[in-house]
Amino acid sequence: MTSAGFSSDGADVIQRELIPPDPDDPVIADESLEETYDILRTIDFIKEKAAKKVALQFPDDLLGCSVTIAKKLEDATGAKIYILGDTSYGSCCVDEVAAEHVGAEALVHYGRACLSPCRRLPVFYVFGRKAVNVDLCSEAFRDLFPARDAPVVVFGDVVYDHILGELETRFAAVYPRVVFCKVSWLEEAPSGGEVCKFGRRFCPDPGLWPDGYSVFYVGGEGATLSNLLLTWPRCSFFSFNPVTNESRREGVHVNRALMKRFYLIEKARDAQVVGILVGTLGVSDYLSALSHLKSIIHRAGKKSYMLSMGKLNPAKLANFPEVDIFVLVACPENSLLDSSDFYRPIVTPDEMEVACNPAREWGGRCITDFRELLPGGPAHVEFPEIDPEDAERADVSLITGEMRSLRFSSAVAQASEEAERASLVPRNSNTAVAELGPAASFLSSRSWQGLDKALGETPVVKATEGRRGIAIAYEDEVNG
């Protein structure tokens, strides 16, 4: 089982070479291209929206075909087509911000997608149609579930969604209790008994779901499977990998992964300074999630700083050593970031709330969709009103074994503190703010605090031509 992540290695990006496709390759022949990339349905979508400017968002591995696809769409619709390459955050998310930079009126997203809801632009998804041996997949299902009355939910990676209909046709008469998920990225209210999760809808037996069901997943290891495993850890998971044509039972490492997540909750309880990482600008309600996190962190007596830096990597976050722990607000598939290589741990909004809200308890599973934690969401728990006499508490850290002091505050006290922070602060003779926060205090104690502005002390000189090339290979450098 692997964890999701959207960190980017700068060296890989610099050295990456995009090779245009061979026009004689049968994979990109007109018939195959139109079927694989839903050209006709995409044309209908653009015409339906009457869009004059359309953005096409491709992951790196599909950029080779992007120009061919864009030309076909432009010729058929008359719209101005823009190709979006590297996305601001994870490629599974819709990059509405980049699309708005060119004034796009609609967006087409290609490849794997997390199906997180977005509200700024109309979006059409083209997953592609990766090959699957349906006969082997059906045989694997029958071997894994010999009992015909077994309750099973069938999930699939979105790139294999096109074969789920055929599987349902084959199993409908033989397995009456098998439920197939339907991909749906439109935000519609679920009907009675319907479960809506991660852009999929299905109708299980309410008396058995979730613990009484097994899950059959069509796809390989990756963010989607990890997300499902940690969301429903008590379900029995089985998978069929269309690349290797192998089937197996999943979940061997789930308990270890859940123990690691609980460890991170304890780290969050110990933390005094929290960095809130903005990991999406497209998922709906992300601003509400940021505000909600900031509120519960402050009511738990901790300091928080909000950081937006695009794709994450250890070097970026190492610039903030004063932060004890980071909480990442991102789509469900990018929330479970493996932070073992980072200087400080990274937790999900759910884990941060369990650490801060005394009314929340660890339920032994992961909630990766931050919208469930907001007011009105199924996992929302109100922060309790704190009696001023009971605001100061103490308990024992399960990591260090030492006593830690907890200082909770009521909503009224928090509002008063925020108003006080917003008021003018007296300055000293050096025009520096006299009252420093934790981050500013940390900065003042560093041996190097950044470049001095030295205003008025730098002589004016004529501009000269700088070096050419990239940092690892300037043109005037001689590599010995």
Buried (B, 14 or more C-beta within 10 A) or exposed (E): BEBBBBBEEEEEEEEEEEEEBEEEEEEBEEEEBBEBBBBEEBBBBBEEBEBBBBBBBBBBEBBBBBBBBBEBBBEBBEBBBBBBBBBBBBBBBBBBBBBBEEEBBBBBBBBBBBBBBBEBBBBBBBBBBBEBEBEBBBBBBEEBBEEEEBBBBBBBBBBBBBBBEEBBEBBEEEBEBBBBBBBEBEEEEEEEEBBBBBBBBBBBEEEEBBEEBBBBBBBBEBBBBBBBBBBBBEBBBBBBBBEEEEBEEBBEEBEEBBEBBBEBBBBBBBBEBBBBBBBBBBBBBBEBBBEBBBBBBBBBBBBBBEBEEBBBBEEBBEEBEBBBBBBBBBBBBBBBBBBEEBBBBBBBBBBBBBBBBBEBEBEEBBBBBBBBBBEEBEBBBEBEEBEEEEBEEEEEEEEEEEEBEBEBBBEEBBEEEEEEEEEEEEEEEEEEEEEEBBBEEBEEEEEEEEEEEEEEEEEEEEEEEEEEEEEEEEEEEEEE
